[in-house]
Amino acid sequence: MTDHSTTPRPIERAKHHASELAEQAQDTLRSEARARAEKAQEQAAGEAAAVARAADAAASELPPGSLQAEAAQQLAQGLEQFADKVRTADLDKVLRDTGDFARKNPMLFLGGAALLGFAATRFLKSTAPDAGPTTSVADDTADDPWGSYEANHVYPTSDANSDHGATARATGHGSAPAATRRVS
């Protein structure tokens, strides 16, 4: 008779092999996730630095000493510091710090986001090539049959015998002139 206690069983060998494969897969996933997180961290730092440059450029476009220029400059400095912090800090800590700041200062966080949007828009408009002439309100009413009527302008009526007078007023831009006529 053979001793089963000293020879490994096929089931236990399979379990051990599966456990080793699971550890290898877990290590591979961890290293891949870490590499992706580091890449995302570097991209986020680059984006924050780019936005800081845009805010700085927008600040230079604004009147010197104005509240908007100073706010954009402070935002640019803060974003540059944030970019440096993102570049050098642990990613989990950066996410926690950003969330904590937003929770502790929601109005400042939202105000900064709005100011950032304003600054980015100003910067993009100032650096965009001229797209040519823009459309005006007159262009928008070219196909409107009543577009040539102006509000509060006196127009003659077709019914000269009307008790309501010989004139009628337009009701507003883009609407037909009000007509007056006798109702019998």
Backbone as a printed PyTorch tensor [residue, N CA C, xyz], in Angstrom:
tensor([[[  0.8200,  -1.1600,   0.0000],
         [  0.0000,   0.0000,   0.0000],
         [  0.8820,   1.2480,   0.0000]],

        [[  0.4370,   2.3120,  -0.6900],
         [  1.2290,   3.5280,  -0.7700],
         [  0.7970,   4.5070,   0.3010]],

        [[  1.7270,   5.3670,   0.6680],
         [  1.4500,   6.3780,   1.6910],
         [  0.9990,   7.6610,   0.9960]],

        [[ -0.2540,   8.0210,   1.1930],
         [ -0.8190,   9.2170,   0.5500],
         [ -0.4220,  10.5020,   1.2660]],

        [[  0.0760,  10.4390,   2.4670],
         [  0.3980,  11.6390,   3.2210],
         [  1.6660,  12.3170,   2.7110]],

        [[  2.5860,  11.6000,   2.0650],
         [  3.8310,  12.1880,   1.5830],
         [  3.7660,  12.6110,   0.1280]],

        [[  2.8840,  12.0630,  -0.6610],
         [  2.7800,  12.4430,  -2.0680],
         [  1.6820,  13.4900,  -2.2210]],

        [[  1.9900,  14.5980,  -2.9460],
         [  0.9630,  15.6280,  -3.1250],
         [ -0.1740,  15.1200,  -3.9920]],

        [[ -1.3130,  15.4550,  -3.6030],
         [ -2.4930,  15.0610,  -4.3650],
         [ -2.6580,  15.9940,  -5.5620]],

        [[ -3.2480,  15.5340,  -6.6350],
         [ -3.4590,  16.3830,  -7.8150],
         [ -4.3370,  17.5990,  -7.5070]],

        [[ -5.2960,  17.4560,  -6.6420],
         [ -6.1870,  18.5830,  -6.3100],
         [ -5.4060,  19.6610,  -5.5700]],

        [[ -4.5800,  19.2640,  -4.6400],
         [ -3.7950,  20.2410,  -3.8870],
         [ -2.7680,  20.9160,  -4.7930]],

        [[ -2.1840,  20.1660,  -5.7130],
         [ -1.2480,  20.7700,  -6.6710],
         [ -1.9720,  21.7910,  -7.5430]],

        [[ -3.1630,  21.4680,  -7.9670],
         [ -3.9520,  22.3920,  -8.7920],
         [ -4.3090,  23.6490,  -7.9940]],

        [[ -4.6710,  23.4800,  -6.7230],
         [ -4.9850,  24.6350,  -5.8700],
         [ -3.7590,  25.5290,  -5.7190]],

        [[ -2.6210,  24.8940,  -5.4670],
         [ -1.3840,  25.6570,  -5.2920],
         [ -1.0300,  26.4050,  -6.5850]],

        [[ -1.1520,  25.7350,  -7.7070],
         [ -0.8680,  26.3510,  -9.0030],
         [ -1.8360,  27.5100,  -9.2770]],

        [[ -3.1110,  27.3060,  -8.9810],
         [ -4.1140,  28.3650,  -9.1730],
         [ -3.8060,  29.5570,  -8.2730]],

        [[ -3.3790,  29.2890,  -7.0540],
         [ -3.0280,  30.3580,  -6.1240],
         [ -1.8340,  31.1600,  -6.6470]],

        [[ -0.8340,  30.4770,  -7.1690],
         [  0.3290,  31.1630,  -7.7460],
         [ -0.0700,  32.0060,  -8.9550]],

        [[ -0.9250,  31.4600,  -9.8070],
         [ -1.3990,  32.2160, -10.9750],
         [ -2.1910,  33.4490, -10.5490]],

        [[ -3.0120,  33.3000,  -9.5200],
         [ -3.8010,  34.4320,  -9.0250],
         [ -2.8870,  35.5200,  -8.4710]],

        [[ -1.8430,  35.1350,  -7.7440],
         [ -0.8890,  36.1120,  -7.2150],
         [ -0.1580,  36.8270,  -8.3460]],

        [[  0.2460,  36.0800,  -9.3660],
         [  0.9250,  36.6860, -10.5120],
         [  0.0000,  37.6700, -11.2310]],

        [[ -1.2470,  37.2570, -11.4230],
         [ -2.2200,  38.1390, -12.0820],
         [ -2.4480,  39.3950, -11.2460]],

        [[ -2.5500,  39.2250,  -9.9400],
         [ -2.7590,  40.3650,  -9.0520],
         [ -1.5560,  41.3110,  -9.1020]],

        [[ -0.3510,  40.7630,  -9.0900],
         [  0.8530,  41.5940,  -9.1860],
         [  0.8990,  42.3410, -10.5180]],

        [[  0.5340,  41.6400, -11.5920],
         [  0.5130,  42.2740, -12.9110],
         [ -0.5090,  43.4070, -12.9510]],

        [[ -1.6960,  43.1530, -12.4220],
         [ -2.7280,  44.1910, -12.3860],
         [ -2.2960,  45.3760, -11.5330]],

        [[ -1.6810,  45.0980, -10.3880],
         [ -1.2100,  46.1840,  -9.5210],
         [ -0.1790,  47.0520, -10.2330]],

        [[  0.7820,  46.4080, -10.8670],
         [  1.8270,  47.1860, -11.5390],
         [  1.2580,  47.9560, -12.7330]],

        [[  0.3280,  47.3520, -13.4520],
         [ -0.3030,  48.0520, -14.5800],
         [ -1.1550,  49.2250, -14.0860]],

        [[ -1.9090,  49.0060, -13.0220],
         [ -2.7300,  50.0810, -12.4540],
         [ -1.8420,  51.2100, -11.9400]],

        [[ -0.7310,  50.8610, -11.3260],
         [  0.2000,  51.8720, -10.8180],
         [  0.7830,  52.6830, -11.9750]],

        [[  1.1640,  51.9990, -13.0450],
         [  1.7230,  52.6940, -14.2100],
         [  0.6890,  53.6330, -14.8250]],

        [[ -0.5410,  53.1690, -14.9190],
         [ -1.6050,  54.0300, -15.4660],
         [ -1.8830,  55.2110, -14.5490]],

        [[ -1.8800,  54.9770, -13.2480],
         [ -2.1150,  56.0650, -12.2950],
         [ -1.0010,  57.1010, -12.3800]],

        [[  0.2360,  56.6440, -12.5230],
         [  1.3550,  57.5810, -12.6540],
         [  1.2440,  58.3850, -13.9460]],

        [[  0.8310,  57.7240, -15.0150],
         [  0.6420,  58.4320, -16.2900],
         [ -0.4810,  59.4630, -16.1550]],

        [[ -1.5920,  59.0700, -15.5310],
         [ -2.7110,  59.9980, -15.3220],
         [ -2.2850,  61.1510, -14.4220]],

        [[ -1.4560,  60.8540, -13.4240],
         [ -0.9600,  61.8870, -12.5200],
         [ -0.1280,  62.9060, -13.2950]],

        [[  0.7480,  62.4310, -14.1530],
         [  1.5780,  63.3330, -14.9460],
         [  0.7240,  64.1450, -15.9240]],

        [[ -0.2850,  63.5100, -16.5240],
         [ -1.1820,  64.2380, -17.4280],
         [ -1.9680,  65.3000, -16.6680]],

        [[ -2.4520,  64.9610, -15.4760],
         [ -3.2050,  65.9290, -14.6720],
         [ -2.3160,  67.1040, -14.2930]],

        [[ -1.0680,  66.8250, -13.9270],
         [ -0.1390,  67.9020, -13.5930],
         [  0.1150,  68.7810, -14.8160]],

        [[  0.2640,  68.1600, -15.9690],
         [  0.4640,  68.9230, -17.2000],
         [ -0.7390,  69.7850, -17.5470]],

        [[ -1.9390,  69.2280, -17.3730],
         [ -3.1610,  69.9930, -17.6410],
         [ -3.2920,  71.1660, -16.6700]],

        [[ -3.0170,  70.9250, -15.3930],
         [ -3.1020,  72.0000, -14.4010],
         [ -2.1000,  73.0990, -14.7290]],

        [[ -0.8960,  72.7220, -15.1440],
         [  0.1120,  73.7120, -15.5250],
         [ -0.3340,  74.4900, -16.7630]],

        [[ -0.9550,  73.8080, -17.7210],
         [ -1.4430,  74.4860, -18.9310],
         [ -2.5500,  75.4750, -18.5890]],

        [[ -3.4440,  75.0790, -17.7010],
         [ -4.5200,  75.9840, -17.2890],
         [ -3.9350,  77.1540, -16.5060]],

        [[ -2.9040,  76.8960, -15.7120],
         [ -2.2360,  77.9780, -14.9830],
         [ -1.6360,  78.9800, -15.9650]],

        [[ -1.0200,  78.4800, -17.0280],
         [ -0.4770,  79.3810, -18.0530],
         [ -1.5940,  80.1730, -18.7320]],

        [[ -2.7270,  79.5150, -18.9820],
         [ -3.8660,  80.2080, -19.6040],
         [ -4.4070,  81.2860, -18.6690]],

        [[ -4.5050,  80.9790, -17.3780],
         [ -4.9900,  81.9700, -16.4140],
         [ -4.0120,  83.1330, -16.3260]],

        [[ -2.7170,  82.8370, -16.3780],
         [ -1.7080,  83.8920, -16.3440],
         [ -1.8070,  84.7690, -17.5920]],

        [[ -2.0060,  84.1440, -18.7420],
         [ -2.1610,  84.9020, -19.9900],
         [ -3.4280,  85.7510, -19.9510]],

        [[ -4.5070,  85.1890, -19.4020],
         [ -5.7520,  85.9520, -19.2860],
         [ -5.5590,  87.1310, -18.3430]],

        [[ -4.8110,  86.9280, -17.2700],
         [ -4.5470,  88.0190, -16.3280],
         [ -3.7970,  89.1490, -17.0180]],

        [[ -2.8890,  88.8080, -17.9260],
         [ -2.1370,  89.8480, -18.6310],
         [ -3.0090,  90.5900, -19.6440]],

        [[ -4.1120,  89.9820, -20.0730],
         [ -5.0380,  90.6290, -21.0090],
         [ -5.9920,  91.5910, -20.2960]],

        [[ -6.1740,  91.3920, -19.0000],
         [ -7.1060,  92.2140, -18.2310],
         [ -6.4230,  93.5110, -17.8080]],

        [[ -7.2220,  94.5300, -17.4610],
         [ -6.6240,  95.7940, -17.0200],
         [ -5.7360,  95.5760, -15.7880]],

        [[ -4.4950,  96.0770, -15.8130],
         [ -3.5870,  95.8830, -14.6730],
         [ -4.1910,  96.4420, -13.3800]],

        [[ -4.0540,  95.6860, -12.3140],
         [ -4.5550,  96.1180, -11.0100],
         [ -6.0320,  95.8720, -10.7930]],

        [[ -6.7510,  95.4070, -11.8140],
         [ -8.1830,  95.1590, -11.6420],
         [ -8.3920,  93.9150, -10.7910]],

        [[ -9.5630,  93.8340, -10.2070],
         [ -9.8980,  92.6870,  -9.3670],
         [ -9.8160,  91.3920, -10.1700]],

        [[-10.3040,  91.4220, -11.3980],
         [-10.2740,  90.2310, -12.2360],
         [ -8.8360,  89.8110, -12.5550]],

        [[ -7.9760,  90.7790, -12.8500],
         [ -6.5820,  90.4620, -13.1740],
         [ -5.8700,  89.8580, -11.9710]],

        [[ -6.0950,  90.4460, -10.7990],
         [ -5.4570,  89.9140,  -9.5920],
         [ -5.9830,  88.5250,  -9.2600]],

        [[ -7.2880,  88.3240,  -9.4130],
         [ -7.8670,  87.0060,  -9.1350],
         [ -7.3250,  85.9670, -10.1150]],

        [[ -7.2210,  86.3240, -11.3830],
         [ -6.6860,  85.3940, -12.3840],
         [ -5.2170,  85.0850, -12.0960]],

        [[ -4.4660,  86.0980, -11.6510],
         [ -3.0550,  85.8870, -11.3150],
         [ -2.9180,  84.9620, -10.1130]],

        [[ -3.7360,  85.1830,  -9.0920],
         [ -3.7060,  84.3060,  -7.9130],
         [ -4.1170,  82.8880,  -8.2910]],

        [[ -5.1140,  82.7810,  -9.1470],
         [ -5.5450,  81.4660,  -9.6120],
         [ -4.4120,  80.7740, -10.3660]],

        [[ -3.7150,  81.5170, -11.2070],
         [ -2.5960,  80.9490, -11.9610],
         [ -1.5050,  80.4490, -11.0140]],

        [[ -1.1830,  81.2410, -10.0010],
         [ -0.1590,  80.8220,  -9.0390],
         [ -0.6080,  79.5870,  -8.2710]],

        [[ -1.8690,  79.5860,  -7.8450],
         [ -2.3980,  78.4370,  -7.1190],
         [ -2.4090,  77.1790,  -7.9660]],

        [[ -2.7790,  77.3210,  -9.2300],
         [ -2.7970,  76.1610, -10.1240],
         [ -1.3920,  75.6430, -10.4130]],

        [[ -0.4380,  76.5440, -10.5130],
         [  0.9500,  76.1100, -10.7330],
         [  1.4620,  75.3490,  -9.5130]],

        [[  1.1390,  75.8430,  -8.3210],
         [  1.5150,  75.1210,  -7.0990],
         [  0.8130,  73.7670,  -7.0470]],

        [[ -0.4580,  73.7610,  -7.4370],
         [ -1.2160,  72.5130,  -7.4690],
         [ -0.5830,  71.5270,  -8.4490]],

        [[ -0.1710,  72.0250,  -9.6170],
         [  0.4650,  71.1580, -10.6180],
         [  1.7460,  70.5470, -10.0650]],

        [[  2.5460,  71.3540,  -9.3680],
         [  3.7690,  70.8250,  -8.7590],
         [  3.4460,  69.7760,  -7.7080]],

        [[  2.4190,  70.0450,  -6.9270],
         [  2.0190,  69.1000,  -5.8820],
         [  1.5310,  67.7860,  -6.5010]],

        [[  0.7320,  67.8930,  -7.5610],
         [  0.2320,  66.6910,  -8.2400],
         [  1.4030,  65.8950,  -8.8110]],

        [[  2.3600,  66.6010,  -9.3770],
         [  3.4990,  65.9420, -10.0070],
         [  4.3380,  65.1570,  -8.9950]],

        [[  4.4330,  65.6660,  -7.7580],
         [  5.3360,  65.0610,  -6.7750],
         [  4.6350,  64.2640,  -5.6850]],

        [[  3.3480,  64.4220,  -5.5300],
         [  2.6410,  63.8010,  -4.4070],
         [  2.0640,  62.4380,  -4.7650]],

        [[  1.6690,  61.7410,  -3.7230],
         [  0.9660,  60.4690,  -3.8800],
         [ -0.4170,  60.7670,  -4.4490]],

        [[ -0.8170,  60.0510,  -5.4840],
         [ -2.0720,  60.3160,  -6.1840],
         [ -3.2780,  60.2400,  -5.2550]],

        [[ -3.3200,  59.2460,  -4.3930],
         [ -4.4460,  59.1200,  -3.4610],
         [ -4.5410,  60.3390,  -2.5460]],

        [[ -3.4050,  60.8380,  -2.0920],
         [ -3.3980,  62.0080,  -1.2100],
         [ -3.8880,  63.2540,  -1.9580]],

        [[ -3.4840,  63.4070,  -3.2040],
         [ -3.9220,  64.5590,  -4.0010],
         [ -5.4410,  64.5530,  -4.1540]],

        [[ -6.0090,  63.4040,  -4.4640],
         [ -7.4620,  63.3120,  -4.6200],
         [ -8.1730,  63.6360,  -3.3140]],

        [[ -7.6480,  63.1320,  -2.2110],
         [ -8.2490,  63.4400,  -0.9030],
         [ -8.1600,  64.9310,  -0.6060]],

        [[ -6.9910,  65.5400,  -0.8570],
         [ -6.8070,  66.9680,  -0.5810],
         [ -7.7410,  67.8300,  -1.4230]],

        [[ -7.8950,  67.4850,  -2.6910],
         [ -8.7960,  68.2450,  -3.5650],
         [-10.2340,  68.1320,  -3.0810]],

        [[-10.6500,  66.9330,  -2.7330],
         [-12.0030,  66.7290,  -2.2050],
         [-12.2140,  67.4710,  -0.8980]],

        [[-11.2040,  67.4490,  -0.0160],
         [-11.3030,  68.1710,   1.2560],
         [-11.4340,  69.6700,   1.0190]],

        [[-10.6250,  70.2110,   0.1060],
         [-10.6960,  71.6380,  -0.1990],
         [-12.0740,  72.0110,  -0.7320]],

        [[-12.6060,  71.1990,  -1.6320],
         [-13.9280,  71.4790,  -2.2120],
         [-15.0140,  71.4130,  -1.1380]],

        [[-14.8970,  70.4700,  -0.2030],
         [-15.9010,  70.3650,   0.8670],
         [-15.7870,  71.5070,   1.8700]],

        [[-14.5650,  71.9220,   2.1830],
         [-14.3600,  72.9870,   3.1670],
         [-14.6550,  74.3630,   2.5880]],

        [[-14.4170,  74.5550,   1.3110],
         [-14.5770,  75.8580,   0.6550],
         [-15.3820,  75.7210,  -0.6300]],

        [[-16.6460,  75.3220,  -0.5470],
         [-17.3850,  75.0760,  -1.7950],
         [-17.5510,  76.3280,  -2.6520]],

        [[-17.7900,  77.4680,  -2.0290],
         [-17.9790,  78.6860,  -2.8240],
         [-16.6700,  79.1070,  -3.4910]],

        [[-15.5730,  79.0080,  -2.7600],
         [-14.2810,  79.3470,  -3.3430],
         [-13.9260,  78.3760,  -4.4640]],

        [[-14.2250,  77.1120,  -4.2520],
         [-13.9560,  76.0960,  -5.2720],
         [-14.7790,  76.3850,  -6.5280]],

        [[-16.0870,  76.6420,  -6.3590],
         [-16.9420,  76.9410,  -7.5140],
         [-16.5690,  78.2790,  -8.1440]],

        [[-16.2570,  79.2670,  -7.3060],
         [-15.8340,  80.5630,  -7.8310],
         [-14.5540,  80.4390,  -8.6410]],

        [[-13.6260,  79.6420,  -8.1330],
         [-12.3850,  79.4020,  -8.8710],
         [-12.6420,  78.7040, -10.1880]],

        [[-13.5630,  77.7600, -10.1690],
         [-13.9040,  77.0570, -11.4070],
         [-14.5400,  78.0170, -12.4140]],

        [[-15.4270,  78.8970, -11.9320],
         [-16.0650,  79.8720, -12.8240],
         [-15.0340,  80.8600, -13.3620]],

        [[-14.1700,  81.3420, -12.4730],
         [-13.1280,  82.2700, -12.9040],
         [-12.1830,  81.6000, -13.8930]],

        [[-11.8930,  80.3590, -13.6380],
         [-11.0440,  79.5980, -14.5490],
         [-11.6970,  79.4910, -15.9250]],

        [[-12.9940,  79.2390, -15.9480],
         [-13.7140,  79.1850, -17.2180],
         [-13.6860,  80.5220, -17.9380]],

        [[-13.8900,  81.6010, -17.1760],
         [-13.8450,  82.9420, -17.7550],
         [-12.4560,  83.2260, -18.3270]],

        [[-11.4360,  82.9190, -17.5420],
         [-10.0680,  83.1900, -17.9780],
         [ -9.7090,  82.3580, -19.2040]],

        [[-10.0890,  81.1030, -19.1920],
         [ -9.7910,  80.2450, -20.3380],
         [-10.5060,  80.7450, -21.5910]],

        [[-11.7520,  81.1880, -21.4360],
         [-12.5060,  81.7150, -22.5730],
         [-11.8410,  82.9670, -23.1280]],

        [[-11.4440,  83.8800, -22.2240],
         [-10.7700,  85.0980, -22.6680],
         [ -9.4760,  84.7600, -23.4100]],

        [[ -8.7410,  83.8170, -22.8450],
         [ -7.4730,  83.4290, -23.4630],
         [ -7.7030,  82.8080, -24.8340]],

        [[ -8.6600,  81.9010, -24.9260],
         [ -8.9230,  81.2410, -26.2000],
         [ -9.4320,  82.2260, -27.2400]],

        [[-10.2760,  83.1750, -26.8200],
         [-10.7680,  84.1770, -27.7690],
         [ -9.6410,  85.0770, -28.2480]],

        [[ -8.7200,  85.4120, -27.3510],
         [ -7.6380,  86.3160, -27.7350],
         [ -6.6140,  85.6360, -28.6320]],

        [[ -6.4940,  84.3150, -28.5360],
         [ -5.5100,  83.6150, -29.3600],
         [ -6.1060,  82.9760, -30.6020]],

        [[ -7.4300,  82.9810, -30.7220],
         [ -8.0820,  82.3560, -31.8770],
         [ -7.9210,  83.2460, -33.1040]],

        [[ -7.7430,  82.6440, -34.2870],
         [ -7.6710,  83.4490, -35.5050],
         [ -9.0240,  84.0940, -35.7840]],

        [[ -8.9940,  85.2360, -36.4880],
         [-10.2290,  85.9440, -36.8030],
         [-11.0820,  85.0880, -37.7260]],

        [[-12.3220,  84.8490, -37.3060],
         [-13.2230,  83.9790, -38.0720],
         [-14.0060,  84.7510, -39.1210]],

        [[-13.7310,  86.0260, -39.2660],
         [-14.4650,  86.8130, -40.2450],
         [-15.6110,  87.5440, -39.5840]],

        [[-16.4740,  88.1630, -40.3950],
         [-17.5690,  88.9360, -39.8210],
         [-18.5720,  88.0370, -39.1040]],

        [[-19.1080,  88.5930, -38.0460],
         [-20.1340,  87.8600, -37.3120],
         [-21.5010,  88.3080, -37.7770]],

        [[-22.5120,  87.5040, -37.5060],
         [-23.8640,  87.8600, -37.9190],
         [-24.4430,  88.8440, -36.9270]],

        [[-25.3120,  89.6990, -37.4190],
         [-25.9530,  90.6810, -36.5530],
         [-27.4440,  90.3900, -36.4910]],

        [[-28.1290,  91.1630, -35.6790],
         [-29.5720,  91.0000, -35.5590],
         [-30.2380,  91.2720, -36.8980]],

        [[-29.7060,  92.2200, -37.6710],
         [-30.2910,  92.5260, -38.9740],
         [-30.2120,  91.3100, -39.8980]],

        [[-29.1090,  90.5600, -39.8080],
         [-28.9920,  89.3490, -40.6190],
         [-30.0030,  88.3020, -40.1920]],

        [[-30.2780,  88.2430, -38.8820],
         [-31.2100,  87.2530, -38.3650],
         [-32.6410,  87.5140, -38.8190]],

        [[-32.9860,  88.7730, -39.1480],
         [-34.3580,  89.1040, -39.5270],
         [-34.5240,  89.2410, -41.0330]],

        [[-33.5140,  88.8910, -41.8110],
         [-33.5890,  89.0590, -43.2630],
         [-34.7180,  88.2430, -43.8670]],

        [[-34.9940,  87.0690, -43.3280],
         [-36.0580,  86.2210, -43.8540],
         [-37.3940,  86.4640, -43.1600]],

        [[-37.4300,  87.3410, -42.1890],
         [-38.6410,  87.6230, -41.4230],
         [-39.4310,  88.7170, -42.1400]],

        [[-40.6770,  88.4390, -42.6020],
         [-41.4300,  89.4650, -43.3330],
         [-41.7420,  90.6800, -42.4710]],

        [[-41.7640,  90.5220, -41.1700],
         [-42.0540,  91.6400, -40.2840],
         [-40.7860,  92.2020, -39.6610]],

        [[-39.6410,  91.6900, -40.0520],
         [-38.3850,  92.0960, -39.4490],
         [-38.0490,  93.5570, -39.6470]],

        [[-38.5960,  94.1980, -40.6850],
         [-38.2790,  95.6020, -40.9190],
         [-39.1240,  96.5430, -40.0730]],

        [[-40.1190,  96.0220, -39.3820],
         [-40.9450,  96.8620, -38.5260],
         [-40.2350,  97.0960, -37.2130]],

        [[-40.2250,  98.3150, -36.7590],
         [-39.5830,  98.6550, -35.4990],
         [-40.6460,  98.8290, -34.4260]],

        [[-40.3000,  98.4790, -33.2140],
         [-41.2170,  98.6400, -32.0920],
         [-41.4570, 100.1250, -31.8420]],

        [[-42.6390, 100.4590, -31.4270],
         [-43.0490, 101.8250, -31.0740],
         [-42.8980, 102.8200, -32.2220]],

        [[-42.9310, 102.3530, -33.4390],
         [-42.9060, 103.2420, -34.5870],
         [-44.3430, 103.3900, -35.0800]],

        [[-44.7160, 104.5840, -35.4790],
         [-46.0820, 104.8320, -35.9340],
         [-46.1710, 104.5050, -37.4200]],

        [[-47.1020, 103.6150, -37.7670],
         [-47.3350, 103.2140, -39.1480],
         [-48.7590, 103.6050, -39.5330]],

        [[-48.9910, 104.0640, -40.7750],
         [-50.3580, 104.3910, -41.2030],
         [-51.1920, 103.1210, -41.3390]],

        [[-52.4830, 103.2590, -41.0630],
         [-53.3850, 102.1170, -41.2130],
         [-54.0880, 102.2030, -42.5510]],

        [[-54.6580, 101.0850, -42.9590],
         [-55.3640, 101.0620, -44.2400],
         [-56.8040, 101.5240, -44.0840]],

        [[-57.3120, 101.6110, -42.8630],
         [-58.6980, 102.0000, -42.6200],
         [-58.7180, 103.4290, -42.0980]],

        [[-58.8260, 104.4040, -43.0180],
         [-58.7880, 105.8140, -42.6400],
         [-60.0390, 106.2390, -41.8910]],

        [[-61.1660, 105.5150, -41.9840],
         [-62.4090, 105.8970, -41.3300],
         [-62.5410, 105.3010, -39.9310]],

        [[-61.5130, 104.7190, -39.4280],
         [-61.5790, 104.0510, -38.1330],
         [-61.7380, 105.0620, -37.0170]],

        [[-62.5560, 104.7140, -36.0080],
         [-62.7070, 105.5580, -34.8280],
         [-61.4680, 105.4760, -33.9360]],

        [[-60.6130, 104.4930, -34.1740],
         [-59.4520, 104.2800, -33.3090],
         [-58.2610, 105.1070, -33.7540]],

        [[-58.4020, 105.9630, -34.7220],
         [-57.3080, 106.8110, -35.1690],
         [-56.7350, 106.3190, -36.4750]],

        [[-55.8670, 107.1420, -37.0130],
         [-55.3140, 106.8350, -38.3200],
         [-53.9560, 106.1480, -38.2470]],

        [[-53.5410, 105.7630, -37.0470],
         [-52.2370, 105.0990, -36.9390],
         [-52.3460, 103.8570, -36.0720]],

        [[-51.3720, 103.0190, -36.2160],
         [-51.2730, 101.8200, -35.3710],
         [-49.8150, 101.6550, -34.9770]],

        [[-49.5680, 100.9860, -33.8950],
         [-48.1940, 100.7730, -33.4330],
         [-47.8190,  99.3000, -33.5840]],

        [[-46.5510,  99.0820, -33.8730],
         [-46.0430,  97.7080, -33.9080],
         [-45.9620,  97.2050, -32.4700]],

        [[-46.1680,  95.9420, -32.3090],
         [-46.1450,  95.3740, -30.9560],
         [-44.7480,  94.9990, -30.5140]],

        [[-43.8020,  95.0200, -31.3900],
         [-42.4380,  94.6800, -30.9920],
         [-41.6600,  94.1260, -32.1560]],

        [[-40.3880,  93.8750, -31.9220],
         [-39.4950,  93.3670, -32.9670],
         [-39.9740,  92.0070, -33.4520]],

        [[-40.0720,  91.8460, -34.7500],
         [-40.4170,  90.5570, -35.3370],
         [-41.8920,  90.2360, -35.3010]],

        [[-42.7330,  91.1960, -34.9680],
         [-44.1660,  90.9050, -34.9450],
         [-44.8740,  91.8270, -35.9300]],

        [[-46.0340,  91.4150, -36.3490],
         [-46.8040,  92.2010, -37.3130],
         [-47.3220,  93.4590, -36.6410]],

        [[-47.4890,  94.5480, -37.3990],
         [-48.0420,  95.7590, -36.7980],
         [-49.4790,  95.5020, -36.3620]],

        [[-49.8260,  96.1280, -35.2520],
         [-51.1910,  95.9670, -34.7560],
         [-52.1290,  96.7350, -35.6760]],

        [[-53.2030,  96.1340, -36.0700],
         [-54.1690,  96.7840, -36.9610],
         [-55.3620,  97.2330, -36.1400]],

        [[-55.8940,  98.3630, -36.4950],
         [-57.1060,  98.8400, -35.8310],
         [-58.2130,  98.8680, -36.8500]],

        [[-59.3390,  98.3530, -36.4950],
         [-60.4910,  98.4250, -37.3850],
         [-61.7510,  98.3940, -36.5450]],

        [[-62.7970,  98.9100, -37.1210],
         [-64.0720,  99.0050, -36.4270],
         [-64.7450,  97.6450, -36.4120]],

        [[-65.2480,  97.3050, -35.2650],
         [-66.0200,  96.0840, -35.1290],
         [-67.4670,  96.5010, -34.9980]],

        [[-68.3540,  96.0480, -35.9070],
         [-69.7530,  96.4720, -35.8910],
         [-70.5720,  95.5830, -35.0210]]])
